[in-house]
Amino acid sequence: MIDTARLTLRRPQDSDWPAYRAYRLSARSTSTSPMAEGEAWTHFAAFFGHWVLRGFGRLVATLQGRAIGHFGPFFPEGHPEHELTWTLWDPALEGQGYAFEAAKAARDHAFSALGWATAVSYIDPANLRSQALAARLGAVRDRAAPNPYGDDTQVWRHVRGAIA
């Protein structure tokens, strides 16, 4: 568990399902269309499986006990390197610094507790908020990095010791 000034980041729990479900069934969840409930459940279950298979995984950020998003270390099979992810589930929470606070804590955890020296974040070119967050975290575009998505997804590089 990681505590920040306003948030707690912890392993996923089954009680996070209603908040995660609402997010995934909304238009916010993808750039194309909301997920079907079964697909959302599969993605939710993958949080738990990642922890079992890798010994680490994305953390759920909570605000006063309420699950508000997932953040942190991710390394699915087939990806060329470690990834740092971030997602606020409720758009009403944007612009209040929660994503930065949680992403920074999760990044610092990956660099300290997990011993990572570097990681990447894969960002949709249309997601300007996510690009701004990556830059605020001290990440820089890495056009030479391998991209498992094989499209125009941007790769942002995080390096241990970066400013933020």
Order of alpha helices (4+ residues) and beta strands (2+ residues): beta-beta-alpha-alpha-beta-beta-beta-alpha-beta-alpha-beta-beta
